[in-house]
Amino acid sequence: MAFPFSAPAWAQQQSSPPEAEAEAAPGRALGTVTISGGRPTSLPTQIPTTIEGVTAEQIAETVNATDAEDALKYLPSLLVRKRYIGDFNHAVLATRASGTGNSARAMVYADGIMLSNPLGNGATYAPRWGMVSPDEIERVDVLYGPFSAAYPGNSVGAVVDYVTRMPTQLEAHVKLSGFASNFDLYNSHSSPGGQQLDLSLGSRSGDWSWWLGASRTHSKGQSLVFANRLVSAGTAGTPVTGAVLGMNPSNQPWWLLGGTTAYDTTQEQAKLKLAYDFSPTVRATYTLGAWHNTTHGSTDTWLRDALGQPVYGGRVNIGGRTYTLDTPAAAFAPTETALTHYMHGLSVKSHTGGVFDWEVAASLFDYAKDTSRTPTVALPGAFYGGPGRTTDMGGTGWHTFKAAGTWRPTGSAEGVGAHVVDFGFQQDTARLRSAIGTTRDWIGGPAVSPFSAFNGNTRLRSLYVQDTWRFAKDWKTTLGLRHERWEAYGGQLGNATRLLDFAPRKNSFVSPKAAVAWQATPDWLFKASTGRAVRMPTVSELYQGSIEGNRIVNTNPDLRPERSWTAELSAERDLKRWGLDGVLRTTLFFEHTKDALYTQALTNLVSTVQNVDAIRTRGLEVALSTVDAGIRGLDLSGSLTLTDSKITANSGFPASVGRDQPRVPKVRASVLATYRPDAKWSYTVGARYSGRQYGTLDNSDPNGMAYMGFSKFFVVDARIRYRIDRQWSAAVGIDNLNNRTYWAFHPYPQRTFVAELKFDL
């Protein structure tokens, strides 16, 4: 695969399949992308804008990949908030102008099937990474910004496309991995670790090809939540020891009492992929994925009474002051989670490379079983059962449909005057079902009465067209237009006695796109892109509030969608004249967002999602990648992102005006060096840096090095891989080699050791 306008270290030249030859031009000409060796990306590679990528071989050599999101670790300006191995519900993707609290501003696909979670925006709506095993990845590509008319407004930050393996002959793969670490923070001392097994088998026979894969991960993580109480007055209560005095993100003194939500997770994934060639130019593919997760979230109190016994609840005395551990919320509470999700994808696509090609595709993601449980009775009695609550999200999910075509009036995409016209119809529907009930046995009992309910649906129907035109020898442009009709319906909010309806809503929007590239010299390529993106409110953002009497209160029924104008200017320099095989890219990016969706105070006591009037972001991204960087066998890549993102207007919270956008650091940087002294060994060292950031709109949390804070960090990773022979390979690695303690509300993992053994047939 080659990305001539980005990082050639991500490139391996091989013969191109017909799909790639039809969709991409050879060489560096005008910033087009050449996809070589394997299945083509679903991204619109003909658009002259920024796309970066990484191949399976580069992932295997450079990244200690235990989850699919690890493949993105060293791509420019990207960050995944992964708290532990197997993090299924908080591993949110951040991009250039969007922080880890804005999951709805990036889209993730696997072979064209949407893994992004369209039900909400925030930490608990992470993409469904678990549907992709790291070992099945053939390539990952990232389109930066909303510059393609083929994607909805959620693409404002980036579009990530995982391309997974599909065999051309008999092949089998087995990989066994193990990981271990120590976690020491406050009074928490644990040894997170686990094992992972990946199995896959596939082949091709005549017009049929198939792939069957399965993986199992067992992972124990560190404490993610820390029970706490602000310093307060009083004298009564059981005297206890073990609490740790610290400062919270707002630099207020508080007591840290113990760790909770230390997950013991078992995940099992299986996937079947079938492909049938009706002709040399028409292929049908079907994907069935299943993912099962069971998680136990444990608690670890540090408090001890005079007899040395652990204390979980009641009134306690710490340093002469009194604290109640049971109200307003229990300080310590275990959790149990059991999830079974299914994914289906079906597509039929032609790839003639001639005058006309077409595609019809549909996908479905289904929460077949999704139950979490927590007690309402105090510990330690709750360890053995008792009253509690269950949250059942069964029936939740989303489905998509696409009918698209590509028209090449001249039959070619290469000559001067050639056009490539892409057009299509899309429909994306999301369905949220959440029922919270009371139970007599929180560990395994059924819900016996309702406590609350939360339901709703959204549907987005879209028409798009875009024309890529080579209007001169050294010039290429793309003009696109997307029309979207959005509706929200079936919204409901319930409590123990009633279920109330929200009024349905409808809106329509038009989003133009434009890009141009100029090959000024054989060494210099210049590009400019701009586009409008309209990010519709999600179900969970729309249908908030509480019930008072017979009406819903504490909500914003007139919530408006986010509207962003994004632009970038890029200059790319081929480094061959400097004696290096590589590319240096410099990109200026700009974004102006109106009505950004954030949670902020509605009243003195209630917060809900509201519109922030305006956020302005501007920045600089520099990306360098070289092969044999002055030393034979040494590949070097890196990136630096400088961002200035400010809230410029907010009538709902004036104190936030002029402040930094939450969770968007001013500086992000990474560097990755891989040295191959011969064909068997590879040695990799990588480093990642993120600067200071805030978690609140008014930046009132300056202490990032605390639980619930958002800290800067500098982390070093290392990996050594050895090819034993043609079939066997082994690798060892260390993530967070320097054992940095850093935070994104929850603590990230500390130094983690990884070892793996792999067999390839």
C-alpha angles and dihedrals in degrees: 000000000000130000098188094182095049131025119350089188084073089056135099117174116223136143112297124237118233091259092058094045089052095049104036138045122231121252128007096306113148096338097291120151127241112207109196136179114020138008117349123247118254090226118109095255094177092070110099098232138102118303123162128184149172131210131223092254092053091048091051092050102041112025133062089222114189095149132033093249090062088078088073095054098107103029113117119276095354127123130175115201095223110169100182139350107291095021100172104173111032106036095116124176119234123196138185099296101015130075132214090273092066106070091153091066096072133054126215125194136178113205088336094309113124114244094169112109106237095183098087149348119250146046096317093054100066121154115271093256092162091074089073122061114212090232095058094056114114096175142341121214128187127200110200117218136359095290099127121078088209093078132063125243092276085078090073091111104032146315116231119198121192112200110197131201124282115177129231092192139010112306138159132188135192125181127178118191136180131189135187139175144161123238121201118169129142101326095331114113117172143140109231115194146122149164137265132199124192123188128177139166130181145155146168126236120177110308093347128084127174142181129195121187138171134180138181126197127186113187136172114199136195126261108288100183128048121205109230146170128197115240110273140167128264143093110217125092142075110307110239138177132206102065117132120221114222145143122264123222090275090052093251116142115250141164119244108211107180147318125274138175094048096163125218100194134185117187127183123187132183130179137185121194123185129183130185126188110216087184137345088279105035123068133177120202132187127190128191118185130180126189127184125187132182119182134181115196110203133196132224117194116197092194119108130182126221090281093051094252120143116258120210106163150004128061116326135184117224118179092341095309129106127236130178113219097191101055146092080005132349111268092211124038130153121215137208123202132184120180134174117180131177131202128197128184131177128177140165115198139173122213108182096138087219134107097310138021129172143190137196117189139167134180139185131197115192132190092210091171125008118159132156126183137197134171127248093194120086124261141280088035091053091065087077099044133267134142120347147131133270127205113206118191096170111145093034118127147100140247135199138199130192135181112182142164140193120211123193106186093193094040090241137079096199113063127083108275093025118143131200110195118193121189139160155143124249137184124190119183126185126193124192122192119174124166121178116196140174120248136188091222114037093189098060113340126118124252109267100185137012121259102173141337136206122188138160149136138219129192129191121193116187141183120193141175131179132176123205108199129186094206096170139013095267100025135080132172140183124204120186142173130195126192117196132188113193131187136179120200144154093044113167137172121192143180133186094294111025145028117213129194131230119218115257120248138204134190138169128206140176122215121192123202133193137176135171134186131196123193095209095176135348087269103039129064123178125195138179128189136177135173145161120235127190112199108198120215113264125233094259092050094049103044105053133126140073137272120255112180105313099338140073115244137176094047138105109235091181097057109158127214122253113259117198134181110200129184138173136189118200137188118191125193124198106219100206092105087058090053094256131115099224151079133250114204126191118188131183112201132191134185133178116188126189122198095009111192114241137148111251139151116296092177134356090276105028132064125190139158112292138163120269104211100225141354122186121201130182130166153149126244122190119186126183128183129171138174118215088005099203090311122070109249095019118118117187129186136162146153140209123199123189114189134183109188118171137176102235100178134016118156091181094058112017092179089071096059111113092017128120118269107257118266096004108118121208092231133036123169141165138178129191126188125184123184123193111187090179141349094283106048133056127176122195133186122180135178131196129194132187124180133221118308141169133230098205132069093236093042090239092148105076095157103082094166095079141077108287090020131115111226139188116247146188114201130179123204130188136191136180120193127188126192103213092187138321092298107029130063136165134195140185127191147166125219117201091015091178090054094234118185108218138156145220095175086297123049118265119229118281124224108335128190120209129189129177141177121199137190122196123188 
